[in-house]
Amino acid sequence: MDSIIVTGNGPLKGQIPIAGAKNACLTLMPATLLSEEPLTLTNAPRLSDIRTMTQLLQSLGAEVTSMQDGKVLAMSSHDIHNHTADYDIVRKMRASILVLGPMLARDGHAVVSLPGGCAIGARPVDLHLKALEAMGAELDLREGYVHAKAPGGLKGGIVDFPFVSVGATENALMAATLAKGTTVLKNAAREPEIVDLAQCLRKMGAQIEGEGTSTITIQGVDRLHGATHPVVTDRIELGTYMLAPAICGGEVELLGGRIDLVGAFCEKLDAAGIGIEETALGLKVTRGNGRVRAVDVTTEPFPGFPTDLQAQMMALLCTAEGVSVLEEKIFENRFMHAPELMRMGAKIDVHGGTARVTGVDRLKGAPVMATDLRASVSLILAGLAAEGETIVNRVYHLDRGYERVEEKLGAVGARIERVSGR
Ligand code: EPZ
């Protein structure tokens, strides 16, 4: 298993290109199942999760051709001959559940393994299933699989989510495009990835209104046609790399960065004393001398502070002036980076979903363990400004969501290298 070695090396300077969004691409790819005509995605990120989704779609019979070094995905679902998403693929990546709605909408039947939990929580899919049942699906759970049927096709219905779920909104939105009649999604997720999916589906001929708000209305159509769609910028990669100069000092321009994708996050960076400026190429982040100010953070569904940036923000607050309180409201176990940061000298008290971080002058490099995607990158960020060497092990977690992290950070002056097989 690879490790990444980071050595504190002072202020950063230069530009970092931001890729297409992993979490948009992982829902745009299953949308190919909704049409027999080609769907081509541009600005796709080069990540292991995308390769896993590619394998899953190919196992169903879709053709997925990766071009231009992985930035273009040409897909065609003309011949879907297998309607079963096997456990051995689904267990590697929970987003595999997103083939359920499209397969059911296209052919009226699907068998998809339940994803099981992951490091950050149990992550059930009950809201996905309830949404499809509200559209007339008959679901039978047995031996770890969802056996779904919609003999006469899905019918429009009212889906009232008891709380916001990104994935359940995506599954329901895709399924509703081919349902007979009108579907209304209430308390729908408002994430930019939902907006991106709706815009792609509309290009394919879907009739959708209200994406980006809490109520999305879909008028089902008989069929969808092909399209070409650019994957929206990855707001989580953007926020992650904005924190690099915030932690190390210096000035870094994030190419392709958009302030509307990271509004709540930028408010917290601003409160902490970090400079953010919109430029013609993206966002420029600067941090002068002096310490960062402590801020309190509570994670919420979009447009609130994203849970996927909580670990990275904690890395910044470990050396802030004062005490910061972070509340994780989305997942039940998303502070696994805290004990690792404490190995580096951070002062963190975790009680349930609340972490109190008391800022220290500087962290000290240490061997640490990556436990999940965002925790692993928070350790790298902490290592950028720590005294001495930090070795982050099990970086396969990292490669799921960040392409070429050592190249991107190395290009702005970080001392970072990947060592294989430890
Ligand atoms: C998506 O996961 C993202 N993944 C996650 O990013 C992100 O953290 C999450 O949304 C929240 O923004 C992808 O888009 C591939 P949810 P998802 O359904 O859809 C509970 C990353 O690091 N829930 O909004 O699975 C669930 O357990 C990943 O890139 C149910 O109880 O998240 C969680 O506590 C991590 N029943 C909360 O709701 C359900 O049926 C929000 O989950 C569905 C969810």
Residues whose N, C-alpha, C, O or C-beta is under 5 A from the ligand:
A	BS01	EPZ	N23 L26 A95 R123 P124 V125 D126 L127 H128 V164 S165 V166 G167 A168 T307 D308 I330 F331 L373 R374
